């Protein structure tokens, strides 16, 4: 009888353990399922985060690439600008050299003119040539050019000889107009001499209009003689 009660107790205990074990397994399985669900959700969240991070990284990479391209373009532009600046600097240096040479030549010409001006009274009259003009005209005719060619030859053979040109008119017309006309006549002679190779600094010219008439303006012959340019050749004075 006692053995029967012990056996029954063991059976009850075993049944209880079995029930408890089943309950435990179910609990464990439920907990594992919950854990797996949470793990899956975490993995999905992590995957989403990784996707977002990859997208952000890709965006940053694109921005860096674009910035690098802009930097390269800016560097290329800077290189071009530097080359242009170097070229401009070289041109400026060349222009400076040309300007320096021009200033030197101008200084030499100024010194020569100053010397000629200071020596303008230190000379002697060597020869005089008269060139005549038609009424109210200042162009040179064949006779005038022939006479001036002889003057050019003398000047070429004697580089120290200086020239004074004095333009005149007859007394027909207003005085201001005649002064201008006489200047034009002197200028026509000066231009001819320069075109034939005479240095411009060797020539001085002036227009005096109706003043200092050579002949009487009351006659046609006198007026013809007064329409003239007097070419005066001066030799340097002996020391």
C-alpha positions as CSV (number, residue, x, y, z in Angstrom):
1,X,0.0,0.0,0.0
2,X,2.8,2.3,0.9
3,X,4.6,1.4,-2.3
4,X,1.5,2.3,-4.3
5,X,1.3,5.8,-2.7
6,X,5.0,6.4,-3.5
7,X,4.6,5.3,-7.1
8,X,1.5,7.6,-7.4
9,X,3.5,10.4,-6.0
10,X,6.3,9.8,-8.5
11,X,3.8,9.7,-11.3
12,X,2.3,13.0,-10.2
13,X,5.7,14.5,-9.9
14,X,6.8,13.3,-13.3
15,X,3.6,14.5,-14.8
16,X,4.1,17.9,-13.2
17,X,7.7,18.0,-14.4
18,X,6.4,17.1,-17.9
19,X,3.8,19.8,-17.8
20,X,6.4,22.2,-16.4
21,X,8.9,21.2,-19.1
22,X,6.3,21.6,-21.8
23,X,5.4,25.0,-20.5
24,X,9.1,25.9,-20.3
25,X,9.7,24.8,-23.9
26,X,6.7,26.8,-25.1
27,X,7.9,29.8,-23.2
28,X,11.4,29.4,-24.6
29,X,10.0,29.0,-28.1
30,X,7.9,32.1,-27.6
31,X,10.8,34.1,-26.3
32,X,13.0,32.9,-29.1
33,X,10.3,33.9,-31.6
34,X,10.0,37.3,-30.0
35,X,13.8,37.6,-30.0
36,X,14.0,36.6,-33.7
37,X,11.2,39.1,-34.5
38,X,13.1,41.9,-32.6
39,X,16.4,40.8,-34.3
40,X,14.7,40.9,-37.7
41,X,13.3,44.4,-37.0
42,X,16.7,45.5,-35.8
43,X,18.3,44.1,-38.8
44,X,15.8,45.8,-41.1
45,X,16.4,49.1,-39.2
46,X,20.1,48.6,-39.5
47,X,19.8,47.8,-43.2
48,X,17.7,50.9,-43.7
49,X,20.2,53.0,-41.8
50,X,23.0,51.5,-43.9
51,X,21.0,52.2,-47.1
52,X,20.5,55.8,-46.0
53,X,24.1,56.2,-45.0
54,X,25.2,54.7,-48.4
55,X,22.9,57.2,-50.2
56,X,24.4,60.0,-48.1
57,X,28.0,58.8,-48.8
58,X,27.1,58.5,-52.6
59,X,25.8,62.1,-52.5
60,X,28.9,63.4,-50.7
61,X,31.0,61.5,-53.2
62,X,29.2,63.2,-56.0
63,X,29.6,66.6,-54.4
64,X,33.3,65.9,-53.8
65,X,33.7,64.9,-57.5
66,X,31.9,68.0,-58.7
67,X,34.0,70.2,-56.4
68,X,37.1,68.5,-57.7
69,X,36.0,69.3,-61.3
70,X,35.3,72.9,-60.4
71,X,38.7,73.1,-58.7
72,X,40.4,71.6,-61.8
73,X,38.5,74.1,-64.0
74,X,39.5,77.0,-61.7
75,X,43.1,75.8,-61.8
76,X,43.0,75.7,-65.6
77,X,41.6,79.2,-65.7
78,X,44.2,80.4,-63.2
79,X,46.9,78.9,-65.4
80,X,45.5,80.6,-68.5
81,X,45.3,83.9,-66.6
82,X,48.9,83.5,-65.4
83,X,50.0,82.9,-69.0
84,X,48.1,86.0,-70.2
85,X,49.6,88.0,-67.4
86,X,53.1,86.9,-68.4
87,X,52.4,87.8,-72.0
88,X,51.0,91.2,-70.9
89,X,54.1,91.7,-68.8
90,X,56.4,90.9,-71.7
91,X,54.5,93.2,-74.0
92,X,54.6,95.9,-71.3
93,X,58.4,95.4,-71.1
94,X,58.7,95.6,-74.8
95,X,56.6,98.7,-74.9
96,X,58.7,100.2,-72.2
97,X,61.8,99.5,-74.2
98,X,60.3,101.1,-77.3
99,X,59.2,104.1,-75.2
100,X,62.7,104.4,-73.8
101,X,64.2,104.4,-77.2
102,X,61.7,106.9,-78.4
103,X,62.5,109.2,-75.5
104,X,66.2,108.8,-76.2
105,X,65.6,109.8,-79.9
106,X,63.4,112.6,-78.8
107,X,66.0,113.8,-76.4
108,X,68.6,113.7,-79.2
109,X,66.3,115.7,-81.5
110,X,65.5,118.2,-78.8
111,X,69.2,118.7,-78.1
112,X,69.9,119.2,-81.8
113,X,67.1,121.7,-82.1
114,X,68.2,123.5,-79.0
115,X,71.7,123.7,-80.4
116,X,70.4,124.9,-83.8
117,X,68.2,127.5,-82.1
118,X,71.1,128.8,-79.9
119,X,73.3,129.0,-83.0
120,X,70.7,130.7,-85.2
121,X,72.6,134.0,-85.2
122,X,76.0,132.3,-85.6
123,X,75.7,131.9,-89.4
124,X,76.3,133.8,-92.6
125,X,74.1,134.1,-95.6
126,X,75.5,132.1,-98.5
127,X,72.9,132.2,-101.3
128,X,69.4,133.3,-102.0
129,X,66.9,131.6,-104.4
130,X,63.5,133.1,-105.2
131,X,60.5,130.9,-106.2
132,X,57.5,132.7,-107.9
133,X,53.8,131.7,-107.7
134,X,50.7,132.4,-109.7
135,X,48.0,134.6,-108.4
136,X,46.2,133.1,-105.4
137,X,48.1,129.9,-105.8
138,X,50.6,128.1,-103.6
139,X,51.4,125.0,-105.7
140,X,54.9,124.7,-107.3
141,X,55.2,124.8,-111.0
142,X,57.9,123.2,-113.1
143,X,60.2,126.3,-113.0
144,X,59.9,126.4,-109.2
145,X,60.7,122.7,-108.8
146,X,63.7,123.0,-111.1
147,X,65.1,125.9,-108.9
148,X,64.4,123.9,-105.7
149,X,66.3,120.8,-107.0
150,X,69.4,122.9,-107.2
151,X,68.8,124.0,-103.6
152,X,68.4,120.3,-102.6
153,X,71.7,119.4,-104.2
154,X,73.5,122.2,-102.3
155,X,72.0,121.1,-99.0
156,X,72.9,117.4,-99.6
157,X,76.5,118.4,-100.4
158,X,76.7,120.7,-97.4
159,X,75.0,119.2,-94.4
160,X,75.8,122.2,-92.2
161,X,73.9,124.6,-94.3
162,X,70.6,125.8,-92.9
163,X,67.5,127.1,-94.8
164,X,65.2,130.0,-94.1
165,X,62.0,130.2,-96.1
166,X,60.1,133.6,-96.3
167,X,56.7,133.6,-98.0
168,X,55.1,136.7,-99.5
169,X,52.1,137.8,-101.6
170,X,51.0,140.9,-103.5
171,X,48.7,143.4,-102.0
172,X,45.5,142.1,-103.5
173,X,43.0,140.9,-100.9
174,X,42.7,141.1,-97.1
175,X,45.8,141.1,-95.1
176,X,44.9,138.1,-92.9
177,X,44.2,136.0,-96.0
178,X,47.4,137.0,-97.6
179,X,49.4,136.1,-94.5
180,X,47.8,132.6,-94.6
181,X,48.5,132.4,-98.3
182,X,52.1,133.3,-97.8
183,X,52.4,130.6,-95.1
184,X,51.0,128.0,-97.5
185,X,53.6,129.0,-100.1
186,X,56.4,128.6,-97.7
187,X,55.0,125.3,-96.5
188,X,54.9,124.0,-100.1
189,X,58.6,124.7,-100.5
190,X,59.4,123.2,-97.2
191,X,57.5,120.0,-98.0
192,X,59.3,119.7,-101.3
193,X,62.7,120.0,-99.7
194,X,61.8,117.4,-97.0
195,X,60.4,115.0,-99.6
196,X,63.7,115.2,-101.4
197,X,65.6,114.2,-98.2
198,X,66.4,117.5,-96.5
199,X,66.2,117.1,-92.7
200,X,63.2,119.0,-91.3
201,X,65.2,120.5,-88.5
202,X,67.4,122.3,-91.0
203,X,64.5,124.4,-92.3
204,X,62.7,127.4,-90.8
205,X,59.8,129.0,-92.5
206,X,57.5,132.0,-92.0
207,X,54.7,133.8,-93.9
208,X,54.9,137.6,-94.1
209,X,52.0,138.3,-96.4
210,X,52.2,141.7,-98.2
211,X,55.1,143.0,-96.1
212,X,58.5,143.6,-97.6
213,X,57.4,143.9,-101.2
214,X,60.2,143.3,-103.8
215,X,58.5,145.5,-106.4
216,X,55.7,148.0,-106.9
217,X,52.3,146.4,-106.4
218,X,50.7,149.1,-108.6
219,X,51.8,147.1,-111.7
220,X,51.1,143.6,-112.8
221,X,54.9,142.9,-113.3
222,X,55.5,144.2,-109.7
223,X,52.8,142.0,-108.3
224,X,54.1,139.0,-110.2
225,X,57.5,139.5,-108.5
226,X,56.0,139.9,-105.0
227,X,54.1,136.5,-105.1
228,X,57.2,134.6,-104.0
229,X,59.1,132.5,-101.5
230,X,62.6,133.5,-100.7
231,X,64.9,130.6,-100.0
232,X,67.9,131.7,-97.9
233,X,70.9,129.3,-97.4
234,X,73.0,130.0,-94.3
235,X,76.5,128.7,-93.7
236,X,77.6,128.2,-90.1
237,X,79.7,131.1,-88.9
238,X,83.4,130.5,-88.7
239,X,84.7,130.1,-85.1
